[in-house]
């Protein structure tokens, strides 16, 4: 069995779960306007132009983003970082794209990691069948779970999909006793409103008896803009500036009243 990845990174998470090796799986059922990994949306390899510079000269070539790996190959990569992960309390994270889109590959790899005693996390939008996400939960220590919008029409407009399954899956995971870090991308002109903050606070208040470990507020940034140019994709956030620090501070203070730890960035 093979899975298609577009990136592998080793992160040191400050004030978080240690050194983690993050595997980015290709393919996503959402089409978020602000996506900072647009090369991960397509489930197929994406061709791009590579530019190498030597002095004043430029050398152009074509390359493909997307490489196949077996579960055993990913385990071998993780094992090379084992001493750092164990000492720091880290592990591996599966992200994307949307990792659950490669369900069979993800499940098999999670099983291998758990059998090897490696801590596992899955970074997900939650847009996956209820049965599949509960199968994945059996081998996942922490879910990093995105909540983007509550209004169904706005969710469809800015992500291309309904949010009812996403919210249902989150509730099912929490009621099953799973550990969840809620991640909230804060996007100017989309969900940077007091009404949204209040809706989110109310939503979390009703669920704080469950294992919500933390809330990560993710301010919109421009780091993905160069990728849109690089891959020739339409940048629908062109001209939008980063979320102001003052608003992020206000957002964090209001959510902190839930009693759950709130962190900016993640």
N, C-alpha and C positions, 0 to 999 in steps of 0.2 A: 504494500500500500504506500502511495506517495501523496504528499500534500504540497501545495504551491505557496511559497513564501515570497515576500518582496523585501524583507529586511530582517536583520537580527541585531539586537543591540544589548549591551551590558550597561545597566543603570545602577548608580548608587543613589538610592532614594533618601534624601535628607528628611530626618524626623519621620521616617516611615519604615516600611518592611525590608530594610537591608539592601544588599546587593541582589539584583534580579536580572536574569537573562530574559529578554522579551523577544518572543517570536511573533512576527507580523505576518498573518495569513491573508492571502489575496481573496478578494470578493466581498461585496457588501450589498445587502438588499436596500439600503438607504442611499439617498442622494442629497446629503446635507450641503447647504450652500457654503458653509464655512469649513468644510472638511480640510484638514491639514495634511492628509495622506491621500490625495486624489489618485495616486498611482496604485492604491490598494482597492479601489472601487471595482474595477473589472475583475472577474474571476479568471481571466486569461492573462498571459504575459503581455506587457505593454512595451512597444518600441519607442525609444527616445534617442535624441542626439547627444553624444558625449563630446565635450570640448576640452582638450588638453592644451595647456599653454606652456611653451618653452621659450623664455625670453619674450620677444615681440611676436613670435609666430604662434598661430593657432592650428591645431590638428583636430579635424572633425571626423567622428565615426558614429556608427549606429550600434546601439546595444539594446538588449531586452531586459526589462525589469520583471522578474518572476523566475524563481528557481525551485525545482522539485527536491524535496527531502523525504526520507522515510522517517517513521517514528524513532527508529533506532539511531539514526543520524542525529536527530535533535537531542536524544538522551546523551549521546556521546559529547555533544557541544556543551550541554549542561554539566556533565561530569567534570569537564575541564575547569569549570568555575566552582566546583563543589566546595573547596576549602573556604573560598570567599563567601559563598552563600551561607554555609553552615556557621561560620564565625559571626556573621552579621545578622543572622536570622532572616535571610532572604530566601529566594527560590526562583521559580520560573513563572513568567506571565505570558499568556496567549492573547494577542491583540490583533488588530487588523487595520483596515477592512473590518469584517465581522467574522471572528474565528468559528462561530457555530455554523457558518455556511458550509464549512468543510467538516461536517459532523462526524463522519466515520473516522477520518484521520485524526481529528481533535480528540475524540473519545479514546482511541487506541493509544495516542501519545500521552494523554493524561494518565491512563492506567500504568504505562511504563514508568512515568515520573513518580507516581505514588508508590509503586512497588519498590522503587529505588530509594524511597524515603525523602524525596524532594518536595518541598512545599509548592503548591500550585495556585495560580490565580488566573481567572478568565475575565478579560475586559470586553464587555458586551453591550450592545444596544438593546438587547432583550427581544429583538424581533426574530423569534425562532419558535417552533412548536413547543407547547407546554411539556409534552413527553420528552422531547429531546433535551430541553434545558434541565429537567429533573434527572435524566440519565447522566448528564455532564456533572451535575451537582454532587453526585456520589464520589467523584474523584477530584473535586475542587475545594480548596480550603477557603478562598476568598473570591467573591465576585466584585468586580469593579463595574458598576451599573450606571449607565447614562440616563438621566432624566432631562430632556430638552425642553419640552412644552407640555402643557396640560390641555390646551384648547385643540380639539381634534382638527379643525379646519386649518389652523396655523401650522400644526404639526405636518399635515399633508402638504401644505404649501412649501415649507422650508426643508422638509426631509423626503418628500415623495411617498410617505406611507402613513397609515392610521396608527394611533398610539395605544389602542385598547389592549392589544395582545401584550405590548411592552409592559403596561402597568399591571395587567393580570399576572404576568410571569414574575414580576418583582414581588407581588403579594404572595404568590405561591412559594417562592424561595424563602421569604421571610417567615412565613407560617411553618415552613419545613425546618426552621432553625438554622438556615444558612447564614454565614457571615457576609455582610455586604458593605462596601464603601460606595456611597452614592456620589456620582460625578456629574457636575452641572456646568456645561459650557455656557458662559455668559456672553451673549452675542448682541452687539449694538443694533438697535432697530428690530430685534427679534424677541428677546425675552429680558431685556434690561429695564424692567418696569417694576414699580412698587407692587402692583397687582400680582405680578408673577411671583415675587418674593413672598408675598402673603400666602398665595396659593401653595407654594412649596413648603413654607413653614407649617401650614395647616396639615398638609399631606404627611409630613414627617412626624408631627406631633401625634397623629393618630397611629403611628407605627413605631414609635420609639421604644415600646416594650420589647420589640424584637432586636435582633443582633445587627443594628446599623452601627458600624464601628466608627464611621467618620463621614463627613461631607466635604468633598473636594470641589471648590469653585474654580473653574478654569476660564480665566479671562481670554477673550478673543485676541489673537496676535497675528502678525503679518508674515510669520515664518513660512507659511505654505504658499504665499503669493508667487515666489520664484518657481515653485514646482508647476504651477498652472502654466506659466510661460514656457517652462522647460519641456512640458509634455504637450503643449498646444491645446490645453483645455480652457474652456470659458471660465473666467474668474468672476462669479456673481457678487463677490464682496469687494470688488475693485473700488477703491476710494473710501472704504470704511476704515476708520481708525481704531486703534486698540481700545479696549474697555478702560475708562478712566479709573485710576487708583482709588479716588474718593468714593466712587460708586461701589467698587469691590469691597471697600472697608464697611460701607453701610450695609451691603448685602450680608457680609460675614457677621456683623453685630446683630442683625435681626434674626438670622438663623441660629445664632449661638443661644438664643433664649430657649431653644428646644432642649438644651442640656447635652446635646451631642457635639463632639469636637468638630469645628469647622476650620478648614485650611484653604488658603488660596494657592492654587497650583497643585500639581500632582502628576 
